[in-house]
């Protein structure tokens, strides 16, 4: 059976709608950073609310869990032969690379003007999506793009994980989830540096694969009984991380809760899942990748031209991203996939 194109929105619309709010959370995190437009406003908030807004970086780990979940659902029947692998990797590159290259084009004038030493190797690392492996670097022209280094690594790992896990039973699935809970801490204790992000976040991706298998086994249950407690407990931990037991970091504590959140929303039921599955939320969710990868390049220009309204900036990011999705991202995705599929036809 040939590899099927990933189409999460058609099957799990609430998860697609969730993407928009995760991307928006990341944007708020960046707007409340040092020297940014909302820094003074967020500093005046109560500590728990401040922690929730500044915790927007944690949305990236939810994206990683979601990536494993969606890939497992979309490629559950793939035959991993030569043709299937080519179609799979072409689909993954078509999903990520066109809008990412657009983001680099948007910041190209700032890259050209940057006098950072050794700029050519840094630029090569950005083009090849290797910056997530390098730790702290002297220039990062599109900060969120480090996560794409992780995604490309996960895409390489996924076919092996799919062969081993996607037909697994309960025992193996729960074992994978347990490994995912502790893998990051184990890596750190073995000397893997925290800045090597693709390895450190592999556990999030594996948790997503385990969550997809669990979802397959319990379909039909009321999802609100999972996603509402998972959301509430996640918010409480982010707001008050000091309540975590000694030796348990926030990312590791949130990992199983992210899995429960995604399983519950995929199962559906309740006002939360219905709201996220609304057509407007789903469309914005489809545009969320453009939001995520273009919001910093847009901020480079916006802060120089306006330097003012955060609401205007967010509205601009959403509008530009929705337009980019419609006229560039989705057409480029379809064109690249179709070219590869045509080349594989006998």
N, C-alpha and C positions, 0 to 999 in steps of 0.2 A: 504494500500500500504506500503511495507516495506521501511525502511530508505535507501536512496540511498547513496552510497559512494561519498564523495566529490571529484570532478574531475575538478577543475577550469581551468586547462590548456587546456582541450579539448574544452571548450566553450568560454573562454575569454583569449586568448593567450597573448594579450598585457599586461594584469594585471600580468600574470606570469612573463613576461619579466621585468616588472617594479620592481619586487621583487629583482632581481639581483642588480639593481642600488641603491635601498634602502639599501640593505645589504652592498654594497661597500661604501656608504656614511657613514654608522655607523662605518665601519672599518677606514675610513679616520679620522673621529672624534676621535677615540681612538689613532690613530697614531700621532695626532697633540696635544695631551694632554701634561701636564707638565712632562718633562723628557723623552718624547717619541721621536721616530726617526725623525719625521717631525716637531717637535715643532719650531725649529729655522727657518726653511724654511717658515712656515705659518705665523710666527710673522713678517716676512719681507714683507708680502703681503699688498696691500691696505685694509683698514678696511672693506669695503663691501665684498670683496672676502674672507677675513679672517672669517667674520661672516658666510658666506655661508658654508665654509668647516667645521668650528667648530659647525655649526648647525646640524651636522649629527645625533645628538641625537633625533632630531625631526622626523627622519625617523621612529622611533619606534611608534609614534602616527599614522603615515600613515599606518603602519602595522596593528594597532588596527582597524582603519576604514576599511582597506582591509579585515581583518578577518570577521567583521560583514557582509560586502558585499558578500564575497565568501560563507560563511555559509548560508546566506539567499538564495543565488542562488542554492546551492547544496542540501539543505534540504527543498526546497519550497513545495515539495509534500509529505513530510514525515507524516505518521500517528504516533502520539506521544503516542503509547500504550507501554506496557512493552517491547515487542520485539523491537520496534522502538527505544526506549530509550537505551536499552542495545547495540544495533548496533551503535547508534550514539556515545555514550560515549566510546565504544571500538575503534571506528574510530578515535576519538579525541586523546585518549591516544596513539594509535598506531602512530598517526601523530607526536606527540611531544616527547614521552618518550624515545624511543630507542636511538636516537642521543643525547639526553640530558644526558642519562646515560653514553654514550660513552665519552661525554665531561668531565664528572666527573672522568672517568677512566683515561683520558689523564692528568688531573691535580692531580691525586691521590698522586703521590710522594711529591708534594708541600703541599698538605693538610696534609699529614703525618708529614712533617717536620715543619709545622707551630706550633708555641708555643702559639697561641692565647688562652686566658682564655675561659673556657666553650666551648671548641671546639665541644664536642659531641652534645649539643643542636643545635649549628650552622650547623653542618653537617646534622643533622636530618631535619632541616629547608630547607637545600638545596636539600636533597633527595626528600622531600615531596613537593617541590616547594611552600614554604611558605615565602620565604625571602622578597617578595614584600610587605608583610603585616607588616614587622617588623621595617620599617624605617631604619635609619643608623645602620649598624651592624659592629662589629670590624674586620670581615674578609669576603671578598666576592671573592671566588676563580674563579668565572666565572661571571663577572659583568653583561653582558647582560641578564643573566638568570632571573633577577627580572621580566622581561616582561612576562616570562612563568607563573609566579604566576598570573599575570593579565589574561593571556589567559585561564588558567584553571578555573578561576572565571567566565570569559565570557562564557565558554563552559557550565557551570552550569546554567547560566542565560538564555542562548539562547533558550532552548525549551519553556520557559514561554513567552519570547518575540516573538517567532515564532507563537505561538498560538494566541497572541494578535494582531500582526502586519502584518504577511505575507499575509493576505487576505484583508488588510485595503485599503480604498480608498484614494483619494488625500488629503482630509481634515485631516484624522488621520495621514497620512504619513508626511505631512508638520508640523503637531503639534509635532510629534516625533522629526523631524529635529530641530524645534525651541527649544524644551526641551534640546536636545543634545547640542545646542549652548551655553546654559546658565547653564547646570547642574553642571559643575565643579565649576564655580564661586559660585553657590548657596551652594554647599557642603562646600566649604571653608568658606563662610560666616556663616554657621551653626556650624562650629567648627570641621569639618572633617579634620584631619591633612593631609597636602600635602604629607608626606612620605608614607601614606597608599595608595599605587599606584593602586591596583585593583579598589578601589572605585573612585579615582580621574580620572582614565582613562575609566571608564564605559561609559562616554559620547562619547568618540571616537568610541567605539564599537557600541553603539546605532545609531550614525550617519551613520555608515556603513550599518546597517539594513535599515534605512530610504533611503539611497542612492540606495540600491538594489531595493526597491519598486519603487522609482522614475524611475530607469532604465527600469523596466518592463513596465511602463506606457508610456515611450517616445521612445521605440526602433524604429530604423529606421532613427532617426535624425543624422545629421553630427556631430560626436563627437569632431572633431577638434575645433569647435566653443565653446566647453566647456573646453577641457583639455589645450589648448594653453593659454587662458587668466588665467585659474586657476594656471597653472605652473608659468607664468610670474608674477602674483600678489603675489604668495607664495614666489618666489625668492626675490622679492622686499621687502616684509615684513621681511624676514629673514635677508636680507642684511642691512635693515634700520628699526629695530624694534622701534626706538625712534619716528617714525611717527605714531605709534598706538595711538588711543585716550586714555586718562587717564582712568584707570580701566579695560582696555581690554588687557589681556595677550596674548602672541604670540600663545600659544597652542589653545586657544579659537578662535582666529582670523583665524588660519589655518584650523580649523576643517571643516567648510563648503567648503573651497577651496579644501581640500582633497576629500570631497564627489564629487565635480564637476570634479576634476581630474579623479577619478575612473569611474564615469558615462561616461565621455567623452571617455576615453580609451576603456571602454567596448563597447560603441557604435561603435568605430572604425572610420576610415577615416583619411586621412592626413599622412604625412611622419612619424610623431612621433609614431602613433599607429602601422603603418606597420613595423617600425624598431623594436619596442618592441615585435612584433609578429613573428619576424624572428626565424627560428628554433634554431639557436645558442643562441639567447637571451632567448628563452623559456626554453631550457635545463638548461642554467645557472640559470634561475629563479627557476627551480625545485630544483636546488642544493643550493639555497640561504639560506634555513633554516640551512643547515649544515654550510654554510659560517658564518651565524650570530652567531650560538651557539658554533662553534669550533674556531673562530678566536682568542679569548682571550686565551684559552688553548694552541693553537699553538704558540701564542706570548710568553707565559711563557717559552717554550722550545727554540724558535727561538732567543730570546734576550739573552739567555745563551750560545747558540752554535755559533751564528753569531754576533748579536748586530749591524748589518750593514744595508744592502740594504732594504729600504722600498719596492722597486719594487719586489725584490726577495721574500720578505715576502708575499706581496699581491698575487703574482703568485703562491706561495706555497699554500696559503689558498684556492685559486680558484681551483687549481688542486686536492688538498686533498678533498675538498668538493664535487667536481664532482665525484671523485672516491667513496667517502663514500655514496653519493646518489645512485650510480649505484649498488654497491655491498653490501651495508648494509641497508641504510635507506628505500629504496623502497622495497627490499625483506622482511625486518622485518615488514614493514607496511602491506604488502600483507599477510604475514604468520599470524600475529596477528588477522587481520580481518577475514581471512578464518577460523581460529580456533573458533572464536566466532560465526561466521555464521553457522559453522557445528554443534556447540553445541546447537544452537537454532532450528535446523531442527527437525521436529517431528519424 
